[in-house]
Amino acid sequence: MTSPSAAAPAAKGPGFPEFVCMIALMMALNALAIDSMLPALPDIGNALGVTNENSRQWVITAYLLGFGAMQIVYGPLADRFGRKPVLLTGVGIYVAFSFVAMLAPTFETLILARVGQGLGSAATRVLAVSIVRDRFSGRTMARVMSLSFLVFLGVPIIAPSLGQVILLVAPWEAIFGVLAFAGIALMTWTALRLPETLHVQDRLPIEAGRIARAFREAVTNRISIGYTLAMTMITGALFAFINSSQQIFFDVFKAPALFTTVFALIAGGIAAASILNARLVEKLGSRMIGHTALLGFISFATIHLLVALSGHESIWTFAVLQCCTMFCFGLLAGNFGSMAMEPMGHIAGTASSAQGFISTIIGSLIGFAIGQSFNGSVVPMTMGFTFCGLAALAFVLFAERGRLFVARNPVPAPAE
């Protein structure tokens, strides 16, 4: 149960709009580190002697693996030492490895630096969710996450274009300099404006037995693990798109000039969905919106697969169908994350790290596997989307004991 003091804005801390933007920047740091890389992959490969185009996808996947793996560590640390010092330490690691990547002499060094970037930025994923959960719960939490997700989604719209603009005036290494600057900006902002949200009396000691019990609860609670695995599958589809997108536009459609524009259109679909979700979630509820969006995701992915198999795929059918699919992703992502955290308020930091570890590690491997199956067509990606959507539906049905749209065993709303 969230106490009134926990739900209210902290004294001398940011107001609601600033708080949402701060959380959004924490989340956006990761999108910037991923999507700004996409236009630079050919240049990175050429400069560092990578001849296999599919191997360039390691620039994305290495970051995601580091990002996922370290989340399992940051949760218990945040529950013990507080949110703010752990956040600042993680972002500091991200900044340091951004400079290492900027100076990397070989592809192997770059990949190690990308893992290091991910290890540091994992703190932002765990702490963003935990800080929001410290202050809000239920549908209000879902609204905060949706609004943060909206600001965060502005980054994928502009990040590839930002990377392309940097490449017009500087070498690919400069992109990592921009990432370091973004990390420094976040560190400065949070150091000056974010108060500690975890009360001293709520801090938990680092005890192996307690942490094991908390992780066991997070992965055995039916709602928590069901929605975590559903989000894992949808995340895998997203990573498959990110891994494959540059090759699809450059090699399949022979339209590199349209890459940033269509990518922005698709990302804009996710942003539009987040706006809609933020306006409707407190009225309709997370389940109604999330479950409907998942069925839409599966439908559009299946239609896209059939178009690709029929040989009638064009850059315009790809743009429209992918935009519709990712619009559904934008509706379900924040809601699935919020529902996974519903029963985990008493162990928010540890639960967030467990859920993030599972969804990012497994999701990145699924996305990498789909990306590595790229064969000069969009069929592997659309087939992967369809499979991921159906698997996500199976996990949602497991979480809700075969029922959609309404909770079978509703979780009582915490007092606010």
N, C-alpha and C positions, 0 to 999 in steps of 0.2 A: 504494500500500500504506500502510495506517495503522500508524504506529509505536505501541508500547505506551504511550509517553508521551502520544501524541495521543489514544489511546482512553480513557485513564484520566482520572478527574476531576482538574481542575487544583487545585493546592495552594491552600488557603484559599478555594476557590470553593464554589459551592453543591453540596450532595449531589444524588443522583439525583432524589428527589422535588421538591426546590426547583428544580432545573434544568429539569425537565419543566414545572413551573408557570410558570417564567419564560419559556420558549419559547412556552408556551400563551398567555401574556398578550401577547407580541409579535404572535402571530397573531390574538388576540381583539380587539386594537385596531381591526383592519379590520372585523371582523364588527359590532362596536359602532357604528362610524361608518356602516355601511350599514343594519343592521336597526332601530336605534333611530329612524331617520328615517321608517320606513314609516307609523306612525300619524299622523305630523305632516304628511304630504304635502298633505292637504286644507287644513290651516291655513296652511301655507307658501304654497300657491297662492292662497288667499283674501287673505292679508295682502299679498302682493307682486303681485297683479293678474294671475295666470296663469289664463286662462279655459279653455284646452284641457287637459283632464285628462291626456292622454297626454304633454303637455309637462312635466308634473311629474316624469316619469321621468328627466329630465336631472339631478335632484338625486342620483340614484343613479349614472347613467352617467358624469357629469362626474368624480365621485370615482374611479370605476374606470379611466377613461382616464388620469388623472394617476397613479394607482397603478401602472398597467401601464407607462406610458412611461418613468418614472424608474428602473425596475428595471435597465434596460440601462446606466445610469450607476453605480449603487451597487455592482454586482459588481466591476468593475475597481478602483474606489476602495477597496473592502473588501480586495481582494487586495494592494493597495499599502500602505495606511495601517493595516490591521488592522480587526477587526470592531467593536470597542467605540466608537472615536471616530466612525465612520461611522454606527453605530446611534444614538448620542446626538444627532448633528447632524440626522438624518432625523426623529427623534421631536420634536426642538425645532421643526422646520419645521411639523410636524403641529399642535403646540400653538399656534403663532403663527397659523396660518390658521384654527384652530378659533375663536379670538377674533375674527378678521376676519369669519367667517361669522355669529357671534353678533350682530355689529353691522351686518350687511349691510342697506343701505337699499333695494336693488332686487334683483330676481330675477337679473339679469345679474351683479351683484356677488357674490351668493350662489354662483352657478355657478362663477365664477372662484375663489372661496374654496374650494369643494369640490375643484376641480382641484388647488389648492395643498395641501389636506389629503392628497389622494392622492399628490402628489409627495413629501411628507414620509414618509407611512406606508409607501411602497414599500420603504424601508430595512428595515422589520421583516420583510417577506416574504423578501427576499434574505438578510438576516442570520440569520434564524431557521434556514433550511435550511443555510446555510454553517456556522453555529456547531455545529449538530448533526453535520454531515458532518465537521467538524474533529475531533470527539471520538468518533464512532461510525461504523460502516459496516455494510453488508449487512442481515441480518435484525434486528440490534440497532438499527440506525438506523431501520428500519421500525417497530420497537416504540416507540422514543422518539417518532417522528412520530405514531404512532397515539395514544399516551397524551396527547401535547400537543394533538392534534386533538380528543381527547375533552374536555379542559378547555376548549379553544377553542369547542367546540360547545355548551357550556353558555350561551354568550353569545347565540346566535340564539334559544335557548329563552326567555331572559328579556328580551332587548333590546327587542322590540316592546312588551312589558308595561312595561318601564322607561320607554320613550318615552311610553307612555300615562299612566303615573303622573305623570311630570313635567308632562304637559299638563293634568292635573287641578289642579295647584297653581301652575303657572307657564306663561308663554308658550313657544312653540316655540323661541325663542332659547336658553332654558335648557338644551336638549339639547346644544347646542354647548359650553356651559360644562362639562357633565359629561364630554364628550369631551376637553376640554382638561385637566381634572383627571386623567382616566385616563392621558393622555400624560405628565403631570408625575409621576404615580406610577411609571410604567414607567421614566422617566429616572432617578428617584431610586434605585429598586431595582437597576437594572443598573449605575449608577455606583458603588454601594456594594458590590455582591455579585458581579458578573460579571467574572472575569479575562479578559484577552485570550487568545483561543483559537488565534490564528494566530501560530506561532512566527516570530521575526524572520528566520530563515534561509529560511523558506518564502514570504516576501513577494516580490511580483513588481512590477517597475517598470511605470509607465504608458507603454507603447510601442504606438504605433498598429499596427505590424505584428504584435506579439505578441497584442494584444487581438483583432485581426481573425482571426488564426489560431485563437485559442481559441473565438471565436464561430463560426467556420466549422466547427470540430470539433464543437461542441455542436449545430449544426443539420444536420450531414451524417452524424453517427454514427447508424446505423439505429435502435438501441435508444433513444437519447436523443430524436431528433426524432419517432420513431413514437409513443412514449408521451407526449411533450409535446403533439403534435397531438391525440392521443386525449383527454388531459386537457383540452385547449382546447375540444373539442366538449362534453364533459360540464360544464365550467365555463359554457359558453354556455347550456346548459339551466338550470343553477342560477340564473344571472343573469336568465334569462327569467322564472323563477318569482318571483324577488325583485321584478323590475320590474312584474309583472302582479298580484301577490298582493293588494295593497290594493284595486285596482279590481275584482278578482274577488269579493272578500268584500263590498265596499260596493255594487257595481253589478249583479253577476250574481246573487248569493245574497241580497242585501238583509239581510245579517247582520253589520254592523260590530261588534256586541258579541262575536261569536264569533271575530273575526279573530285576536286575540292567543292565544286558547286553541288554535285549530286550528294556527296557525303554530308554537306551542310543541310541539304533538303531532308535527308533521312534523319539526321540528328535533330532537325527542327520538328519532325514528327514526334519524336520522343518528348521534346520540350513542350509541345502543344498538349500532349497527353498529360504531362505533369501539371500543367496549368488547370486543365479540366479536373484532374483528380483532386487537386488542392481545394477546388471549389465544391466538389461533390462528396468527398469522403466522409465528412462529419454528418451529412444528411443520409447518405445511402449505406455507408459502412464499407469496411475494407473487403469483406467477403463478396458482397454483391459486385463491386467493381472489379476486384482481382480475378474472381472466377469467370466473369463475363469476358474480361480481357484475355484470359488464357484460352478460352474457346475461340476467340477471334484470332489470336496468334496462331493457333493450330490450323484454322481454316485458311488464312492467307498464306501460311507457309506451304500448305498442301497445294493450293492453287498455283503458287509460284513454282513448285516442283513439277507439276504437270505441264506448265508452260515451257519450262526448261527441257523436259523430256521430249516434248513435241517438236522442238527445234525452232520455236517461234519467239525465242527470247531476243529482246533488243535492249539497248541501254534505257529506253523509256519504260518498257514493261518492268525491267529490273528496278528502276527508280520508284515507280508507282507501287509495285507490290512489296518491295522492301520497306518503303515508307509506311505502308499500312501495317505491315508486320511489326515494325519497330514502334509504331504508335501504340499498339497493344502492349508491347514490352514496357513502354513508359507508364501505362496504366497499372500494370501488375507489379512492377519492381518494388516501389515503395510500400505497397500494401502487403506483399509477401514478406518483406523484411520486418514490417511492423507486427504482423501476425506471428512470425517466428519468435519475436521478442515478448509477446503478450504475457506468457507465463513465467518469464525469466527476470522480472524486475528486481528480485532480491539478489541475483547474481549477474547483474547486467554486464559488467566488464568481462567476466569469464565466459558468459554465454555468447556475447558478441564476438569474442575472439574465436570460440569454437565454431560458431556459425560461419564467420569470415574465413577461417582456415579451410573448412570443408568446401564452401561454395567457390572460393578462389582457386585452390589447388586443383580440385577435381574439374571445375569449370574450365580452367586454363588448359588442362590436359585434353579435355574433350574438344575445346576450340582448336588446340594445336593439331590434334589428330584429324579433325575435319579440314583444317588448313593445309596439312601435309598431303591430303588426298586431292588437292587441286590438280586438275588434268587438262587445263585449257578451256574449261567450260564452267558454268555456274551450277551444274547438277550436283556435285558433291556438297556444296554449301547449302543449297535448298533442301537436299535430302537430310542433311544434318539438322537443319532447323525443324523439319517435320518430326524427326525422331526425338529431338530434345523437347518439343512441345508435348508430344504424346507421353513421354516419360514424366514430364512435369505434372501432367494431369493425373497420372497414376499415383504420384506422391501426394498430391492434394487430396485425392480420394482416400488415400491411406490416412492422412492427417484428420480428415473430417468423417472418417468411418463410412465412406461411400456416399456422402451427402454434399451437395454444392449449394452455394449462395447463403446458407444460414448455418451458424455454428451448431453442431449437434450437442455439445456441452459448453455453452457460452462461459467465457471467463468473466467473473464479476468485474465491473469497471471500478478501478481504484478511485478513491476519493481524491479530489483535486482542490 
